[in-house]
Amino acid sequence: MTLPTPSQTVGPFYGYALPFPGGGDLAPAGHPEALTLHGQVHDGAGEPVPDALLEFWQPSPAGSRTGCPGSLRRDPVTGGFLGRNGVDFTGFGRVATDADGHYALRTLPPGGVPYLSVCVFARGLLHHLYTRAYLTDHPLFPADPLVRALDPARLGTLEARPEGERVRRFDIHLQGEKETAFLVFD
């Protein structure tokens, strides 16, 4: 019997070097339009996944998809990571889940689309998974082609539900009865 090697599973090997300071702070602190997206990642048994890594991509509020440099700045003196500059919106975030499988990020509402793109890395996955966190109060939500095409029961797994003013909850279920709808790109 051969044991799995790092090339045969997505993680948790990434946890050492991939998370970076401020990875979930897409919006500058104190920005009046900032919203918080948070939730938990669950395995097929409904248990929290304490070592998942999530990446988020989105356009700026104006709809630009070019992003802005600044997510992975290096300290020119030590060569270490400085994290974000705290001013620019980059459109990219990377957060690890904590011991309870929880994650959180602070972002701005996306322009031109009603969702944030999400990539999930977790133990036991041979390939990362793609999904979307839809903001149901976004004006483009009802007209989105995927929203219109999905069975309403599956669509519910993609909805970031309001939990208060400027706070949304988006839980991810990797398998099981509540499995999140994942996207396949050909």
C-alpha positions as CSV (number, residue, x, y, z in Angstrom):
1,M,0.0,0.0,0.0
2,T,1.3,3.4,-1.0
3,L,0.7,6.5,1.2
4,P,-0.6,9.6,-0.5
5,T,1.9,12.2,-1.5
6,P,1.4,16.0,-1.6
7,S,0.7,15.8,-5.3
8,Q,-2.2,13.5,-4.6
9,T,-4.2,15.7,-2.4
10,V,-4.9,19.5,-2.2
11,G,-4.1,19.8,1.5
12,P,-3.5,20.5,4.3
13,F,0.0,21.1,3.0
14,Y,-0.9,24.7,1.8
15,G,-1.6,26.0,5.3
16,Y,2.1,26.9,6.0
17,A,2.8,29.4,3.3
18,L,-0.3,30.4,1.4
19,P,-2.3,32.4,4.0
20,F,-1.0,35.9,4.4
21,P,-1.6,38.8,6.8
22,G,-4.8,40.7,6.0
23,G,-5.8,38.1,3.4
24,G,-9.5,38.6,4.2
25,D,-9.3,42.4,4.2
26,L,-10.3,43.3,0.6
27,A,-11.9,46.5,1.7
28,P,-10.0,49.2,3.6
29,A,-10.8,49.4,7.3
30,G,-13.6,51.8,8.0
31,H,-14.8,51.9,4.4
32,P,-18.5,53.0,4.5
33,E,-19.6,50.5,1.8
34,A,-17.7,47.5,3.4
35,L,-19.6,44.3,4.0
36,T,-18.6,41.2,5.9
37,L,-18.9,37.8,4.4
38,H,-18.4,34.9,6.8
39,G,-19.4,31.3,7.4
40,Q,-18.2,27.8,8.0
41,V,-16.8,25.0,5.8
42,H,-18.4,21.6,6.6
43,D,-17.4,18.1,5.5
44,G,-19.8,15.4,4.4
45,A,-20.8,14.5,8.0
46,G,-21.6,18.2,8.7
47,E,-18.4,18.6,10.9
48,P,-16.4,21.8,10.5
49,V,-13.2,21.7,8.4
50,P,-10.5,23.4,10.5
51,D,-7.9,23.5,7.8
52,A,-9.6,24.7,4.6
53,L,-8.3,27.6,2.5
54,L,-10.7,29.8,0.6
55,E,-9.8,32.2,-2.2
56,F,-12.2,35.0,-3.3
57,W,-12.2,37.0,-6.5
58,Q,-14.5,39.8,-7.5
59,P,-14.7,42.9,-9.6
60,S,-14.4,46.3,-8.0
61,P,-17.6,48.2,-7.2
62,A,-17.1,50.0,-10.5
63,G,-17.0,46.6,-12.3
64,S,-13.3,46.6,-13.1
65,R,-11.8,43.1,-13.1
66,T,-8.1,44.2,-13.4
67,G,-7.6,44.5,-9.7
68,C,-5.0,46.5,-8.0
69,P,-1.6,45.3,-6.8
70,G,-1.1,45.1,-3.1
71,S,-2.3,41.8,-1.8
72,L,1.0,40.0,-1.4
73,R,3.5,42.9,-0.8
74,R,6.9,42.0,0.5
75,D,9.0,43.8,3.0
76,P,12.1,45.0,1.1
77,V,14.2,44.7,4.2
78,T,13.4,41.3,5.5
79,G,11.8,39.7,2.4
80,G,8.8,38.7,4.5
81,F,5.2,39.4,3.7
82,L,3.8,42.8,4.7
83,G,0.2,41.9,3.7
84,R,-2.1,44.5,2.2
85,N,-1.4,48.2,2.0
86,G,-4.8,48.9,3.7
87,V,-5.8,51.4,1.0
88,D,-6.4,49.7,-2.3
89,F,-9.2,47.3,-3.2
90,T,-7.5,44.4,-5.0
91,G,-10.5,42.1,-5.8
92,F,-8.6,39.1,-4.3
93,G,-8.7,37.5,-0.9
94,R,-7.4,34.4,0.7
95,V,-8.5,33.2,4.1
96,A,-8.0,30.0,6.1
97,T,-10.6,28.5,8.3
98,D,-10.1,28.5,12.1
99,A,-10.4,25.5,14.5
100,D,-14.2,25.8,14.2
101,G,-14.1,25.8,10.4
102,H,-15.0,29.5,10.4
103,Y,-13.8,32.2,8.0
104,A,-14.5,35.9,7.5
105,L,-13.6,38.6,5.0
106,R,-14.3,42.3,4.6
107,T,-15.1,43.4,1.0
108,L,-17.0,45.8,-1.1
109,P,-20.1,45.0,-3.2
110,P,-19.1,43.7,-6.6
111,G,-19.9,45.8,-9.7
112,G,-21.4,44.1,-12.8
113,V,-22.1,40.8,-11.1
114,P,-24.1,39.8,-8.0
115,Y,-21.6,37.3,-6.6
116,L,-18.1,36.7,-5.3
117,S,-16.2,33.8,-6.9
118,V,-14.9,31.2,-4.4
119,C,-12.2,28.6,-4.7
120,V,-12.1,25.9,-1.9
121,F,-9.0,24.0,-1.0
122,A,-9.5,21.4,1.7
123,R,-8.1,18.1,3.0
124,G,-9.2,15.1,1.1
125,L,-9.9,17.0,-2.1
126,L,-7.9,15.9,-5.1
127,H,-8.8,19.1,-6.9
128,H,-10.0,22.5,-5.6
129,L,-13.7,23.4,-6.0
130,Y,-15.2,26.5,-7.5
131,T,-18.5,28.0,-6.4
132,R,-20.1,31.4,-6.0
133,A,-21.4,33.4,-3.0
134,Y,-24.5,35.3,-4.4
135,L,-25.6,38.5,-2.7
136,T,-29.3,38.2,-3.0
137,D,-30.0,41.9,-2.4
138,H,-27.7,42.8,-5.3
139,P,-29.8,44.4,-8.2
140,L,-28.4,42.0,-10.8
141,F,-29.2,38.8,-8.7
142,P,-32.5,37.9,-10.4
143,A,-31.1,38.3,-13.9
144,D,-27.9,36.3,-13.5
145,P,-27.8,33.4,-16.0
146,L,-26.8,30.8,-13.3
147,V,-29.4,32.0,-10.9
148,R,-32.1,31.6,-13.6
149,A,-30.8,28.1,-14.7
150,L,-30.4,26.4,-11.3
151,D,-33.0,24.4,-9.5
152,P,-34.2,26.7,-6.6
153,A,-33.2,24.0,-4.0
154,R,-29.6,24.1,-5.4
155,L,-29.6,27.9,-5.7
156,G,-30.2,28.2,-2.0
157,T,-26.7,26.6,-1.4
158,L,-25.2,29.6,-3.2
159,E,-27.0,32.4,-1.4
160,A,-25.0,34.6,1.1
161,R,-27.8,35.2,3.5
162,P,-28.2,38.6,5.3
163,E,-27.4,38.5,9.0
164,G,-27.6,42.1,9.8
165,E,-26.6,45.4,8.2
166,R,-23.7,44.8,5.9
167,V,-23.1,41.2,7.1
168,R,-23.7,38.1,5.0
169,R,-23.4,34.4,5.9
170,F,-22.2,31.9,3.4
171,D,-21.6,28.3,4.6
172,I,-19.9,25.8,2.3
173,H,-20.8,22.1,2.6
174,L,-18.3,19.9,0.7
175,Q,-20.6,16.8,0.5
176,G,-23.9,15.4,1.9
177,E,-27.5,16.5,2.0
178,K,-26.6,20.3,2.1
179,E,-23.8,20.1,-0.5
180,T,-23.0,23.4,-2.0
181,A,-23.4,23.7,-5.8
182,F,-20.0,23.6,-7.3
183,L,-19.1,24.8,-10.8
184,V,-17.3,22.8,-13.5
185,F,-15.3,24.7,-16.1
186,D,-14.5,22.8,-19.3
